[in-house]
Amino acid sequence: PIAGEYIHRTAFDIGEKYGKDTFLLINHFGTARVPAAFALKSRFDGFFERLGMRGFVDHAIQAVTRLLPSHLPRRVRQWRDLYEHHLLVRVSNDQVEATRTFLAEHFAPAHTAGGWFECDADEGRKAFLHRFAIAGAAIRYREVHRSEVEDIVALDIALRRNDREWVEQLPQDVERDVVHKLYYGHFFCHVFHQDYIVKKGVDPLAMEHRMWELLDARRAEYPAEHNVGHLYVAKPALAGFYQSLDPTNTFNPGIGHTPRGRNWQECNHASGGWPKGYSENA
């Protein structure tokens, strides 16, 4: 396949409602207009924030888009009602027949409760555009529901390629502090974006660190789509790679919580201070 994008039903719903303006902007004007539109919105955001009206533009956009008819194809919305998990698969022309055959056999009624349908050109384009719009929908939700939402914990994780337990089950002490969980991602890579909309009054940083513990227990890799920066802890293999590139630690500003001192005297992997989940034998 060329692409395989996963969308959970909750992410579908949040994206449909709070990513509608992004969808319509790209659908009617193309991606080339997106930077200018975002820059214009940022200027208006700044203007109204100086007047003590933070979030006014987001509320206004939501009020307008709420009046507009649904932007998603009818069949796509019907399948949202039927299934919790959705996979968008794009294949090259020479793989169409093989894909049809596989899906027809795999989703035969005797084998599974799932199903599939082949999108026409408009359905396929809009389904993938909807997946794109979902990525920013949690931010809009936060801005519109400031009285209920503290912040967003956004993680991108990679599961093991043979990991069959890919549907996350949160413990109750975490679940109770979350308003919504948005799961979407690149299914064939086992890379998932997991956005947690955190309830008002809950410490999002503490929740993120709790999430790290759960991910370590699952042997997941994170972050999956960017470097560790100063936020995440560099695991031993990555810290060792940095040390091999810069043996005297001359250029390191402390990436991945590594020491800034000369000659790497206080490397965590040398002192045995790594969390258990980072051990290959854990």
N, C-alpha and C positions, 0 to 999 in steps of 0.2 A: 504493500500500500504506500501511497504518497504521503498520506496523513491519517492519523487516527486520534480524534479529539474526544475526550470524555467530559460529560456534563451530568452532575447530579440534579435531581428534580428541584431541590431548594435553590441551587445556583441558577437553574433555568428560570425559576419564578422571580428571584431578585433581579436577575439580568433583564428579564422581560419588562419589569416595571421601572427599575432604576437605571437601566442602561439604554432606555428607549431613545433618548436624544442622541446618544452616540451612534446607535444603529441608523437612525434616520439621517443624521449628518453625513455619514459615510455612504449610505445607500443612494442618496440624492446628489451629493456633491463630490464624492470620492475622498480618498485618504489624503490627497494633496492639500485639502482645505482644513484638515484637522489641526495642525499646529497654529494656524492663524485664529481658528475658532477658540482654541484653548487659551491662547494669549489674550484674546479679547475678553473672554470670561474672567481671566485672572485680573484684568484691569478693573472690571466691574466689581469683582469680589473685593478688591482692595478699597475701592471707592465706598461701597456700602459698609465695609468693616470699620472704616474711619468714622462712619456715622453711627456706629454701635449696632449695626444690623447684619451681623455675621450670618452667612448662610442664606441671605435674601435671594440671591440669584438661583441657588439650587432649589429653593422652595418655589420660585417662580417657574423654573423650567419644569419641575414636577407637576405643578398645577396645569400647565399648558399641555404637556404630553399625556396627562391623565384624561384629557378631553378627546384625544385623538383615537381613532380605531386601532385595533391590534395590527401590529406591523409584521407579525409572523405568519407564515403560511398555515392554512387551516389544518392540513394533515400533520404538520409538525406539532401543533398545539394539541391535537387529538392524541398523539403518541406520548406527549408529556403526561396526559391523564392516565394512560395505560401503564406506564413503566416508571420506576424510580431512577433507573440508571440508563443513560443514553450514550451511544458511541457513534460519532460521525466518521465515516470511513471514505476516503477519496482514493481512487485507484486510477492507474493509467489505462488507456483504451485497450491495450493488449491483455489486460487482466480482468476486464469486465465480465466476460463469460465465466471464467474460473471463479470469480468472486460470487457471482449469482449462484453457481452450482454449490459452492461451499455453504453459503448462507441458507439456501433452500434445504440442504441436508441437515445442517446444524440446528436450524430452528424448526425442524419438522415437529408437528404436534406431539408425537410420542416421546420426543427427547427433552424438550424444555418448554418452559412457560414464556420464553422470550419471543421476539418477533423482529422482522425487518421490513423495510420497503426501500425501493430505489427512487431517489429524489429526481425530479426533473431539474433543469438548469436553474430555474428560479428558486426552487426549494433548497437545492444544495448551496447556492450562493448565500442565501439568507440564513441558513442554518449555521454555516461557518462564520458569518458576520455576527450572528447572535452570540456565538462562542467568544468572539473577540470583545463584544460589548460587555460581557459578563465580568471581564477582568477589572473594570473600573466601577462596577455597580455597588460594591460594598462601601466605597468611599462616598458615593452619593447617598446611600442609606444612612451612613453616619452623620452626614451634614444635615439631612432632613430630620433625623431623630436624635438630635443632640441631648434632649432631656432624658432619653432612655439608654443611650450608648456612651460608654466611656471612650472606647477607641477600637481599633482593629488590630488583631494579631495575624499577620500575613506570613505564611511559611511556604516555601517551595521545597519539596522533598523528593528523593528518589528511593524507591523500594528495590529490593533485590529482584533480579530478573526471574527467579523461580518462586517468588513470594506469592502465594495464592490468597493470603489473607490481606487483601488490599483495601477492604472496606473498614475504615477506622471505627472503633468502638471506644468512646471516651468513658473514663470512670465518672461516677456520679458527682464527685467533688469538683470536677471540671465542667461537666455538662450543665450543671445548675447555674454557672456563671456566664453562659453563652446565650445570646439572643438567637443568632442564626449561624450555621456552619455552611460555608460555600466550598464545595469540592468540584474541581474541574482541572483538566490537565491533558498531558500528552500520553495517552494510554499505552501505546506500543513501546514507549521508553520507560514506562512505569514511573513517570515524573508527574507529580500532582501539585497543584496550587491549592492550599488549604487556608481559607480566610475565615477567621473566627471573629464575629461581631460581639464585642464584650459588653456585658451589662454595666450600667452606670454604678460607680462606686467600687468596681473590681480593678485591681492593679493589673494592667495589661502586661507589664514587664514580668511580674511574678508568674502570670499565666503562661507567658511564652517560655520561661525557664522550666515550668512544669511540663509543657509540651515537649521540650527537648528531652526530658527524662523518658517520656513515653516513646519518643522516636528512637532514642538510644536502645530501649528495650526491644524495639522492633527491628533493630539493626538497619534502620533507614539512614540515608545520607542526606545531610542538609548543611548549607543551602545547596540546591541542585542546579540553579541556573545563574549563579553569580558567585563571586569570591566571598571569603569570610569577613573581610574588612576588619573593623574594630568591634563589631557586634558579636560575631560567633567565635568560638574557640577553634583554632586550627588543630586538627587531629595529628597524631604523631607522624604519619606519612607526609602530610603537607608541611608541617613544621620542619621535618627533616629535609624536605626538598628545598625550602627556603634557606636552611642553614648551609646546604651544599652549594647554593648559588652565591651566598654571601658569608663565607666562613668567619669573618671577623665581625659580622653584624654591623657593618658600617652604614648601610642604607635602610635598615629596617625601622619603620616608625612604630613598631609594635603590632603589626598585622596579626590577627588571630590570637590576640592576648599573649603573644610571644614577648620575651624580654627585650628591652631596648638597649641594655648594657652591652659593652664590648665582649666579643668572643662567646656569646650565648651562655654565660655562666649559670643562668637560672632557668634553663629550658624545662618546661613542665614534664616533658617525656623523659627527662633524665632523672627527675626527682620522684617519679612514680605518682604524680598528682593528678593523673587523668581520671575522669569518671569511669566507672566500670563498663558502661556501655561503649566506650571507645576501644576496648580491648578486643582484638580479633578472636580471643578465646572466650569472650563473655557469653 
